[in-house]
Amino acid sequence: MQCCKMLLPMWLAFAFWPATLSAQLASGPAEGSKLQPLKVVAATGDDAGQEVDAAKGREGKPTVFVFVQHKTWDRPVARFLRTLDDELVQRNDGTRAVAVWLTDDVDAAKEYLPRAQQSLDLKATDWTVHPGDTSGPAEWGINADAHVTAVIARDQQVTASLAWRSLNETDVPAVLEKLKAKE
């Protein structure tokens, strides 16, 4: 009996361990805050190669800004973006995603991201690169431990921020729920 009492806490720790790996982190601006400028280099689209303010470019339109740490880019993150993009296309309401690549090698990212776009064929997502720190712009409060941070904005105001250490396409409904909640 004493053995069982000792094993129970260990069993519970292992039972809930996978959930803690994908648990959300605090990252991104607070809900209700004003959307700050987001100076990035466009990697794809009409503005490719130019520095733009992605927040100003989406002024008044619902947008999901997806900050991706380059060092954690993998197939599950790609599936998350692909599924989010498909859902935004189906919504057909003008909502778009802006994928912000966080890296210390901007030139390599500007070469890589058009190839990633060609492979994923995203229709409602623009690829960009943040030219500064891998934590993103300081005003956006991106947690460098988060593999992906999704900031949902409408009318130049942050409506939600979500972040994950690990994610895949099954995490897209949480983003869509936050999008729908603020309509």
Residue pairs with C-beta under 8 A, 6 or more apart in sequence:
21 165
21 166
22 164
22 165
22 166
22 167
22 171
23 164
23 165
24 162
24 163
24 164
25 143
25 145
25 146
25 163
25 164
25 165
26 143
26 163
27 67
27 141
27 142
27 143
27 145
27 146
27 149
27 161
27 163
28 67
28 140
28 141
28 142
28 143
28 149
28 150
28 151
28 158
28 161
28 162
28 163
29 35
29 36
29 139
29 140
29 141
29 151
29 158
29 161
30 141
30 158
30 161
31 158
31 159
31 160
31 161
32 157
32 158
32 159
33 157
33 158
34 156
34 157
34 158
35 55
35 153
35 156
35 157
35 158
36 55
36 137
36 139
36 140
37 53
37 55
37 56
37 137
37 139
38 53
38 54
38 55
38 56
38 65
38 98
38 100
38 137
38 140
39 51
39 52
39 53
39 54
39 130
39 131
39 137
40 51
40 52
40 53
40 54
40 98
40 100
40 128
40 129
40 130
40 131
41 49
41 50
41 51
41 52
41 106
41 110
41 128
41 129
41 131
42 48
42 49
42 50
42 51
42 52
42 126
42 127
42 128
43 101
43 109
43 110
43 113
43 114
43 117
43 127
43 128
43 129
44 113
44 114
44 117
44 126
44 127
45 126
45 127
48 114
49 110
51 131
52 128
54 65
54 98
54 100
54 126
54 128
55 65
55 153
55 156
58 96
58 98
58 153
59 156
60 155
60 156
61 94
61 95
61 96
61 154
62 93
62 94
62 95
62 96
62 152
62 153
62 154
62 179
62 183
63 95
63 96
63 97
63 98
63 152
63 153
63 154
64 84
64 88
64 95
64 96
64 97
64 98
64 150
64 151
64 152
64 153
64 175
64 179
65 97
65 98
65 100
65 150
65 151
65 152
65 153
66 81
66 84
66 97
66 98
66 99
66 100
66 125
66 148
66 149
66 150
66 151
67 100
67 102
67 130
67 136
67 140
67 142
67 146
67 148
67 149
67 150
67 151
68 77
68 81
68 99
68 100
68 101
68 102
68 147
68 148
69 102
69 134
69 144
69 146
69 147
69 148
70 101
70 102
70 103
70 105
70 109
70 134
71 103
71 134
72 147
72 148
76 166
76 167
76 168
76 169
77 147
77 148
77 167
77 168
78 116
78 120
79 168
79 169
80 148
80 167
80 168
80 169
80 171
80 172
81 97
81 99
81 120
81 122
81 125
82 120
82 122
82 169
83 169
83 172
84 97
84 125
84 172
84 175
85 97
85 120
85 122
85 123
85 124
85 125
87 172
87 176
88 95
88 96
88 97
88 124
88 125
89 123
89 124
95 124
95 179
96 124
96 125
96 126
97 122
97 124
97 125
97 126
98 125
98 126
98 128
99 122
99 125
99 126
99 127
99 128
100 128
100 129
100 130
100 136
101 109
101 113
101 127
101 128
101 129
101 130
102 130
102 134
102 135
102 136
102 142
103 109
103 129
103 130
103 134
104 134
106 129
106 131
109 129
110 129
113 127
113 129
114 127
116 127
117 127
130 136
130 137
134 144
135 142
135 143
135 144
136 142
136 149
140 151
142 149
143 149
143 163
145 165
146 163
146 164
146 165
147 164
147 165
147 166
147 167
148 163
148 164
148 167
149 161
149 162
149 163
150 161
150 162
150 163
150 175
151 158
151 160
151 161
152 158
152 159
152 160
152 161
152 162
152 175
152 178
152 179
152 182
153 159
154 182
159 178
159 179
159 181
159 182
160 178
160 181
160 182
162 174
162 175
162 178
164 171
